[in-house]
C-alpha cells in the first residue's frame, strides 16, 4: 500500500454515476408502465414463441431455452463491456487494504490504522469505479432480459397466463402453481431463474477465465 499512501494527499475525484442513475430510472419507468411491459412482451412472444413455445405443452423446456438464450446473450454483452482485468486489479487492492487494516487492528497499531483510514476516500473511489464498470452493460442487458421476462411471466396475457394447466410437477411438489407468489414474485419467475442462473454463472466464469488468461500471455 506504499504507493497509495504516497498519493493519499492528492485530490480524489469520484467516477461519474449519472449513466447508472439514468439506467436505473429507465428500468423502473419500464416496469411501472403497463403499455411498455405489454409491448415488449408481445415483441418477445412474436419472436420466440413460435420457436420455443411448444404450444404450451412443455413449459419447462420453454423456460429453460428462454433462460439459456437470455443468459447467453446478456453474459456475452457483459463480458465484452466490462473490463475484467480492472475488476480483478481493484479486488486485489481491496483485499490487500482489508488485510492490512485487520492486522493493524489486531496488533493495536494505531499509527498504521490512521494511515490506512486516511486512504479510505481512495478506497471508496475504487469501489465506485468497480461498481460503475460492472453496471455499464445494464442498459443493453435489460433490453434483452425484460422482453423475455415480460413475455413469460409479467406482461398482459403472458405465456403462463395462456397455459391450460398453470402447474408443474416437481420432485418435492406434484402440483406447483406457477401463478402463486412468493412475496411479490410469481412462482414462474422463480422456476425461470432456477433454470437459467446457474448456466449464466458457469458461462460468465468461463469467459472471465479465458479473457484473463489470454491477457496474461
Phi and psi restraints in degrees (value plus and minus 20) as a CYANA .aco file:
   2 UNK   PHI     -84.4   -44.4
   2 UNK   PSI     -58.8   -18.8
   3 UNK   PHI     -83.0   -43.0
   3 UNK   PSI     -61.0   -21.0
   4 UNK   PHI     -86.1   -46.1
   4 UNK   PSI     -56.6   -16.6
   5 UNK   PHI     -85.2   -45.2
   5 UNK   PSI     -55.8   -15.8
   6 UNK   PHI     -87.1   -47.1
   6 UNK   PSI     -44.4    -4.4
   7 UNK   PHI    -119.0   -79.0
   7 UNK   PSI     -12.3    27.7
   8 UNK   PHI     -86.0   -46.0
   8 UNK   PSI     -40.9    -0.9
   9 UNK   PHI    -107.5   -67.5
   9 UNK   PSI     -29.1    10.9
  10 UNK   PHI     -92.8   -52.8
  10 UNK   PSI     125.0   165.0
  11 UNK   PHI     -83.8   -43.8
  11 UNK   PSI     120.1   160.1
  12 UNK   PHI    -127.7   -87.7
  12 UNK   PSI     105.8   145.8
  13 UNK   PHI    -128.8   -88.8
  13 UNK   PSI      98.4   138.4
  14 UNK   PHI     -88.9   -48.9
  14 UNK   PSI     131.0   171.0
  15 UNK   PHI     -88.5   -48.5
  15 UNK   PSI     132.3   172.3
  16 UNK   PHI     -87.3   -47.3
  16 UNK   PSI     111.9   151.9
  17 UNK   PHI    -134.1   -94.1
  17 UNK   PSI     -11.2    28.8
  18 UNK   PHI     -82.8   -42.8
  18 UNK   PSI     -58.9   -18.9
  19 UNK   PHI     -82.0   -42.0
  19 UNK   PSI     -60.8   -20.8
  20 UNK   PHI     -84.0   -44.0
  20 UNK   PSI     -62.5   -22.5
  21 UNK   PHI     -83.9   -43.9
  21 UNK   PSI     -63.5   -23.5
  22 UNK   PHI     -81.8   -41.8
  22 UNK   PSI     -62.0   -22.0
  23 UNK   PHI     -81.5   -41.5
  23 UNK   PSI     -64.7   -24.7
  24 UNK   PHI     -84.1   -44.1
  24 UNK   PSI     -62.5   -22.5
  25 UNK   PHI     -84.0   -44.0
  25 UNK   PSI     -60.8   -20.8
  26 UNK   PHI     -83.2   -43.2
  26 UNK   PSI     -60.0   -20.0
  27 UNK   PHI     -83.9   -43.9
  27 UNK   PSI     -65.6   -25.6
  28 UNK   PHI     -85.6   -45.6
  28 UNK   PSI     -54.8   -14.8
  29 UNK   PHI     -81.9   -41.9
  29 UNK   PSI     -62.4   -22.4
  30 UNK   PHI     -84.2   -44.2
  30 UNK   PSI     -66.1   -26.1
  31 UNK   PHI     -81.6   -41.6
  31 UNK   PSI     -56.8   -16.8
  32 UNK   PHI    -108.6   -68.6
  32 UNK   PSI     -18.9    21.1
  33 UNK   PHI    -131.3   -91.3
  33 UNK   PSI      83.6   123.6
  34 UNK   PHI     -77.5   -37.5
  34 UNK   PSI     -57.6   -17.6
  35 UNK   PHI     -82.8   -42.8
  35 UNK   PSI     -60.5   -20.5
  36 UNK   PHI     -87.7   -47.7
  36 UNK   PSI     -62.9   -22.9
  37 UNK   PHI     -79.4   -39.4
  37 UNK   PSI     -66.3   -26.3
  38 UNK   PHI     -85.7   -45.7
  38 UNK   PSI     -63.8   -23.8
  39 UNK   PHI     -83.1   -43.1
  39 UNK   PSI     -63.1   -23.1
  40 UNK   PHI     -86.9   -46.9
  40 UNK   PSI     -58.5   -18.5
  41 UNK   PHI     -85.2   -45.2
  41 UNK   PSI     -60.3   -20.3
  42 UNK   PHI     -86.2   -46.2
  42 UNK   PSI     -57.1   -17.1
  43 UNK   PHI     -81.1   -41.1
  43 UNK   PSI     -67.4   -27.4
  44 UNK   PHI     -85.3   -45.3
  44 UNK   PSI     -56.8   -16.8
  45 UNK   PHI     -82.7   -42.7
  45 UNK   PSI     -66.5   -26.5
  46 UNK   PHI     -81.9   -41.9
  46 UNK   PSI     -53.5   -13.5
  47 UNK   PHI    -102.7   -62.7
  47 UNK   PSI     -60.2   -20.2
  48 UNK   PHI    -125.6   -85.6
  48 UNK   PSI     -51.9   -11.9
  49 UNK   PHI     -81.8   -41.8
  49 UNK   PSI     -59.1   -19.1
  50 UNK   PHI     -82.6   -42.6
  50 UNK   PSI     -44.5    -4.5
  51 UNK   PHI    -110.8   -70.8
  51 UNK   PSI     -62.3   -22.3
  52 UNK   PHI    -148.9  -108.9
  52 UNK   PSI      -6.7    33.3
  53 UNK   PHI     -97.5   -57.5
  53 UNK   PSI     -49.9    -9.9
  54 UNK   PHI      32.5    72.5
  54 UNK   PSI      13.5    53.5
  55 UNK   PHI      32.4    72.4
  55 UNK   PSI      13.7    53.7
  56 UNK   PHI      43.5    83.5
  56 UNK   PSI      -2.3    37.7
  57 UNK   PHI    -107.3   -67.3
  57 UNK   PSI     -46.9    -6.9
  58 UNK   PHI    -151.4  -111.4
  58 UNK   PSI      51.3    91.3
  59 UNK   PHI     -81.3   -41.3
  59 UNK   PSI     -52.8   -12.8
  60 UNK   PHI     -81.4   -41.4
  60 UNK   PSI     -62.4   -22.4
  61 UNK   PHI     -86.4   -46.4
  61 UNK   PSI     -58.9   -18.9
  62 UNK   PHI     -81.0   -41.0
  62 UNK   PSI     -67.7   -27.7
  63 UNK   PHI     -82.4   -42.4
  63 UNK   PSI     -62.7   -22.7
  64 UNK   PHI     -84.3   -44.3
  64 UNK   PSI     -69.6   -29.6
  65 UNK   PHI     -86.8   -46.8
  65 UNK   PSI     -59.0   -19.0
  66 UNK   PHI     -84.0   -44.0
  66 UNK   PSI     -61.4   -21.4
  67 UNK   PHI     -86.0   -46.0
  67 UNK   PSI     -63.3   -23.3
  68 UNK   PHI     -84.0   -44.0
  68 UNK   PSI     -61.4   -21.4
  69 UNK   PHI     -81.6   -41.6
  69 UNK   PSI     -70.0   -30.0
  70 UNK   PHI     -82.5   -42.5
  70 UNK   PSI     -67.3   -27.3
  71 UNK   PHI     -83.8   -43.8
  71 UNK   PSI     -60.2   -20.2
  72 UNK   PHI     -82.7   -42.7
  72 UNK   PSI     -69.9   -29.9
  73 UNK   PHI     -85.2   -45.2
  73 UNK   PSI     -67.5   -27.5
  74 UNK   PHI     -88.8   -48.8
  74 UNK   PSI     -54.1   -14.1
  75 UNK   PHI     -87.4   -47.4
  75 UNK   PSI     -60.7   -20.7
  76 UNK   PHI     -84.4   -44.4
  76 UNK   PSI     -61.3   -21.3
  77 UNK   PHI     -81.6   -41.6
  77 UNK   PSI     -66.8   -26.8
  78 UNK   PHI     -81.5   -41.5
  78 UNK   PSI     -61.3   -21.3
  79 UNK   PHI     -83.1   -43.1
  79 UNK   PSI     -58.0   -18.0
  80 UNK   PHI     -91.4   -51.4
  80 UNK   PSI     -60.9   -20.9
  81 UNK   PHI    -107.2   -67.2
  81 UNK   PSI     -41.2    -1.2
  82 UNK   PHI    -112.6   -72.6
  82 UNK   PSI     114.2   154.2
  83 UNK   PHI    -104.7   -64.7
  83 UNK   PSI      70.2   110.2
  84 UNK   PHI     -88.5   -48.5
  84 UNK   PSI     -47.7    -7.7
  85 UNK   PHI     -85.0   -45.0
  85 UNK   PSI     -60.5   -20.5
  86 UNK   PHI     -87.9   -47.9
  86 UNK   PSI     -60.2   -20.2
  87 UNK   PHI     -79.6   -39.6
  87 UNK   PSI     -65.3   -25.3
  88 UNK   PHI     -83.6   -43.6
  88 UNK   PSI     -58.3   -18.3
  89 UNK   PHI     -84.6   -44.6
  89 UNK   PSI     -64.5   -24.5
  90 UNK   PHI     -84.5   -44.5
  90 UNK   PSI     -61.8   -21.8
  91 UNK   PHI     -82.5   -42.5
  91 UNK   PSI     -57.5   -17.5
  92 UNK   PHI     -85.1   -45.1
  92 UNK   PSI     -63.9   -23.9
  93 UNK   PHI     -84.2   -44.2
  93 UNK   PSI     -60.9   -20.9
  94 UNK   PHI     -84.5   -44.5
  94 UNK   PSI     -61.1   -21.1
  95 UNK   PHI     -83.5   -43.5
  95 UNK   PSI     -60.9   -20.9
  96 UNK   PHI     -85.1   -45.1
  96 UNK   PSI     -62.0   -22.0
  97 UNK   PHI     -83.0   -43.0
  97 UNK   PSI     -67.7   -27.7
  98 UNK   PHI     -84.4   -44.4
  98 UNK   PSI     -56.8   -16.8
  99 UNK   PHI     -84.7   -44.7
  99 UNK   PSI     -65.1   -25.1
 100 UNK   PHI     -86.6   -46.6
 100 UNK   PSI     -58.3   -18.3
 101 UNK   PHI     -83.6   -43.6
 101 UNK   PSI     -61.6   -21.6
 102 UNK   PHI     -84.0   -44.0
 102 UNK   PSI     -61.5   -21.5
 103 UNK   PHI     -87.0   -47.0
 103 UNK   PSI     -58.5   -18.5
 104 UNK   PHI     -84.3   -44.3
 104 UNK   PSI     -61.8   -21.8
 105 UNK   PHI     -84.4   -44.4
 105 UNK   PSI     -64.1   -24.1
 106 UNK   PHI     -82.3   -42.3
 106 UNK   PSI     -58.6   -18.6
 107 UNK   PHI    -108.7   -68.7
 107 UNK   PSI     -23.6    16.4
 108 UNK   PHI      46.2    86.2
 108 UNK   PSI      12.0    52.0
 109 UNK   PHI    -107.7   -67.7
 109 UNK   PSI      66.7   106.7
 110 UNK   PHI     -85.4   -45.4
 110 UNK   PSI     -55.3   -15.3
 111 UNK   PHI     -83.7   -43.7
 111 UNK   PSI     -64.0   -24.0
 112 UNK   PHI     -86.1   -46.1
 112 UNK   PSI     -60.8   -20.8
 113 UNK   PHI     -81.6   -41.6
 113 UNK   PSI     -60.4   -20.4
 114 UNK   PHI     -83.9   -43.9
 114 UNK   PSI     -58.6   -18.6
 115 UNK   PHI     -85.1   -45.1
 115 UNK   PSI     -61.2   -21.2
 116 UNK   PHI     -89.3   -49.3
 116 UNK   PSI     -58.3   -18.3
 117 UNK   PHI     -83.7   -43.7
 117 UNK   PSI     -51.5   -11.5
 118 UNK   PHI     -86.2   -46.2
 118 UNK   PSI     -40.5    -0.5
 119 UNK   PHI    -108.8   -68.8
 119 UNK   PSI     -23.5    16.5
 120 UNK   PHI     -77.5   -37.5
 120 UNK   PSI     -58.7   -18.7
 121 UNK   PHI     -77.6   -37.6
 121 UNK   PSI     -60.0   -20.0
 122 UNK   PHI     -88.1   -48.1
 122 UNK   PSI     -56.8   -16.8
 123 UNK   PHI     -84.3   -44.3
 123 UNK   PSI     -61.6   -21.6
 124 UNK   PHI     -84.6   -44.6
 124 UNK   PSI     -56.7   -16.7
 125 UNK   PHI     -85.5   -45.5
 125 UNK   PSI     -61.3   -21.3
 126 UNK   PHI     -80.2   -40.2
 126 UNK   PSI     -63.1   -23.1
 127 UNK   PHI     -83.0   -43.0
 127 UNK   PSI     -62.2   -22.2
 128 UNK   PHI     -85.4   -45.4
 128 UNK   PSI     -59.0   -19.0
 129 UNK   PHI     -83.9   -43.9
 129 UNK   PSI     -61.5   -21.5
 130 UNK   PHI     -85.7   -45.7
 130 UNK   PSI     -62.5   -22.5
 131 UNK   PHI     -83.5   -43.5
 131 UNK   PSI     -64.1   -24.1
 132 UNK   PHI     -82.8   -42.8
 132 UNK   PSI     -59.6   -19.6
 133 UNK   PHI     -83.0   -43.0
 133 UNK   PSI     -61.3   -21.3
 134 UNK   PHI     -97.6   -57.6
 134 UNK   PSI     -43.0    -3.0
 135 UNK   PHI    -106.3   -66.3
 135 UNK   PSI     -31.8     8.2
 136 UNK   PHI     -74.4   -34.4
 136 UNK   PSI     -61.5   -21.5
 137 UNK   PHI     -98.8   -58.8
 137 UNK   PSI     -22.0    18.0
 138 UNK   PHI     -78.1   -38.1
 138 UNK   PSI     -61.9   -21.9
 139 UNK   PHI     -76.5   -36.5
 139 UNK   PSI     -61.2   -21.2
 140 UNK   PHI     -95.7   -55.7
 140 UNK   PSI     -62.8   -22.8
 141 UNK   PHI     -89.3   -49.3
 141 UNK   PSI     -55.0   -15.0
 142 UNK   PHI     -91.4   -51.4
 142 UNK   PSI     -46.5    -6.5
 143 UNK   PHI     -93.4   -53.4
 143 UNK   PSI     -35.8     4.2
 144 UNK   PHI    -109.3   -69.3
 144 UNK   PSI     -65.7   -25.7
 145 UNK   PHI     -93.6   -53.6
 145 UNK   PSI     -62.8   -22.8
 146 UNK   PHI     -81.8   -41.8
 146 UNK   PSI     -66.5   -26.5
 147 UNK   PHI     -78.3   -38.3
 147 UNK   PSI     -58.9   -18.9
 148 UNK   PHI     -87.0   -47.0
 148 UNK   PSI     -63.1   -23.1
 149 UNK   PHI     -86.8   -46.8
 149 UNK   PSI     -60.7   -20.7
 150 UNK   PHI     -84.7   -44.7
 150 UNK   PSI     -57.5   -17.5
 151 UNK   PHI     -85.0   -45.0
 151 UNK   PSI     -63.5   -23.5
 152 UNK   PHI     -97.7   -57.7
 152 UNK   PSI     -61.9   -21.9
 153 UNK   PHI    -149.6  -109.6
 153 UNK   PSI     -53.9   -13.9
 154 UNK   PHI    -133.0   -93.0
 154 UNK   PSI     -47.1    -7.1
 155 UNK   PHI     -93.1   -53.1
 155 UNK   PSI     145.2   185.2
 156 UNK   PHI     -84.5   -44.5
 156 UNK   PSI     111.7   151.7
 157 UNK   PHI      43.1    83.1
 157 UNK   PSI      19.5    59.5
 158 UNK   PHI     -90.9   -50.9
 158 UNK   PSI     156.6   196.6
 159 UNK   PHI     -76.4   -36.4
 159 UNK   PSI     -66.1   -26.1
 160 UNK   PHI     -85.3   -45.3
 160 UNK   PSI     -60.6   -20.6
 161 UNK   PHI     -80.7   -40.7
 161 UNK   PSI     -48.5    -8.5
 162 UNK   PHI    -113.2   -73.2
 162 UNK   PSI     -16.7    23.3
 163 UNK   PHI     -96.6   -56.6
 163 UNK   PSI     120.5   160.5
 164 UNK   PHI     -85.9   -45.9
 164 UNK   PSI     -60.3   -20.3
 165 UNK   PHI    -144.9  -104.9
 165 UNK   PSI      89.6   129.6
 166 UNK   PHI    -111.6   -71.6
 166 UNK   PSI      27.4    67.4
 167 UNK   PHI    -155.7  -115.7
 167 UNK   PSI     136.4   176.4
 168 UNK   PHI    -144.6  -104.6
 168 UNK   PSI     132.4   172.4
 169 UNK   PHI    -120.1   -80.1
 169 UNK   PSI      90.9   130.9
 170 UNK   PHI    -130.3   -90.3
 170 UNK   PSI     139.6   179.6
 171 UNK   PHI     -75.3   -35.3
 171 UNK   PSI     -54.3   -14.3
 172 UNK   PHI    -121.0   -81.0
 172 UNK   PSI     -24.4    15.6
 173 UNK   PHI    -173.3  -133.3
 173 UNK   PSI      85.1   125.1
 174 UNK   PHI     -88.0   -48.0
 174 UNK   PSI     -42.8    -2.8
 175 UNK   PHI    -149.8  -109.8
 175 UNK   PSI      54.4    94.4
 176 UNK   PHI    -108.2   -68.2
 176 UNK   PSI      89.0   129.0
 177 UNK   PHI     -94.0   -54.0
 177 UNK   PSI     108.8   148.8
 178 UNK   PHI     -99.9   -59.9
 178 UNK   PSI     -35.0     5.0
 179 UNK   PHI    -116.9   -76.9
 179 UNK   PSI     -35.8     4.2
 180 UNK   PHI     -85.9   -45.9
 180 UNK   PSI     143.2   183.2
 181 UNK   PHI    -144.8  -104.8
 181 UNK   PSI     125.9   165.9
 182 UNK   PHI    -125.0   -85.0
 182 UNK   PSI      85.8   125.8
 183 UNK   PHI      39.2    79.2
 183 UNK   PSI    -132.4   -92.4
 184 UNK   PHI    -126.0   -86.0
 184 UNK   PSI     -21.2    18.8
 185 UNK   PHI    -115.4   -75.4
 185 UNK   PSI     105.1   145.1
 186 UNK   PHI     -86.6   -46.6
 186 UNK   PSI     130.1   170.1
 187 UNK   PHI     -77.5   -37.5
 187 UNK   PSI     -48.3    -8.3
 188 UNK   PHI     -81.6   -41.6
 188 UNK   PSI     -60.1   -20.1
 189 UNK   PHI     -92.1   -52.1
 189 UNK   PSI     -48.6    -8.6
 190 UNK   PHI     -88.0   -48.0
 190 UNK   PSI     -62.2   -22.2
 191 UNK   PHI     -83.6   -43.6
 191 UNK   PSI     -65.2   -25.2
 192 UNK   PHI     -78.7   -38.7
 192 UNK   PSI     -65.0   -25.0
 193 UNK   PHI     -86.1   -46.1
 193 UNK   PSI     -61.8   -21.8
 194 UNK   PHI     -82.8   -42.8
 194 UNK   PSI     -52.2   -12.2
 195 UNK   PHI    -100.5   -60.5
 195 UNK   PSI     -52.7   -12.7
 196 UNK   PHI    -119.7   -79.7
 196 UNK   PSI     -56.4   -16.4
 197 UNK   PHI     -83.1   -43.1
 197 UNK   PSI     -62.2   -22.2
 198 UNK   PHI     -78.5   -38.5
 198 UNK   PSI     -60.4   -20.4
 199 UNK   PHI     -81.4   -41.4
 199 UNK   PSI     -60.9   -20.9
 200 UNK   PHI     -83.4   -43.4
 200 UNK   PSI     -60.1   -20.1
 201 UNK   PHI     -85.2   -45.2
 201 UNK   PSI     -61.4   -21.4
 202 UNK   PHI     -85.4   -45.4
 202 UNK   PSI     -65.1   -25.1
 203 UNK   PHI     -83.6   -43.6
 203 UNK   PSI     -65.2   -25.2
 204 UNK   PHI     -83.5   -43.5
 204 UNK   PSI     -62.6   -22.6
 205 UNK   PHI     -83.7   -43.7
 205 UNK   PSI     -60.5   -20.5
 206 UNK   PHI     -83.3   -43.3
 206 UNK   PSI     -64.1   -24.1
 207 UNK   PHI     -84.4   -44.4
 207 UNK   PSI     -60.1   -20.1
 208 UNK   PHI     -83.8   -43.8
 208 UNK   PSI     -63.9   -23.9
 209 UNK   PHI     -83.0   -43.0
 209 UNK   PSI     -61.0   -21.0
 210 UNK   PHI     -85.2   -45.2
 210 UNK   PSI     -63.4   -23.4
 211 UNK   PHI     -83.8   -43.8
 211 UNK   PSI     -67.1   -27.1
 212 UNK   PHI     -88.2   -48.2
 212 UNK   PSI     -57.8   -17.8
 213 UNK   PHI     -88.7   -48.7
 213 UNK   PSI     -53.6   -13.6
 214 UNK   PHI     -86.6   -46.6
 214 UNK   PSI     -60.3   -20.3
 215 UNK   PHI     -92.5   -52.5
 215 UNK   PSI     -42.0    -2.0
 216 UNK   PHI    -103.3   -63.3
 216 UNK   PSI     -34.6     5.4
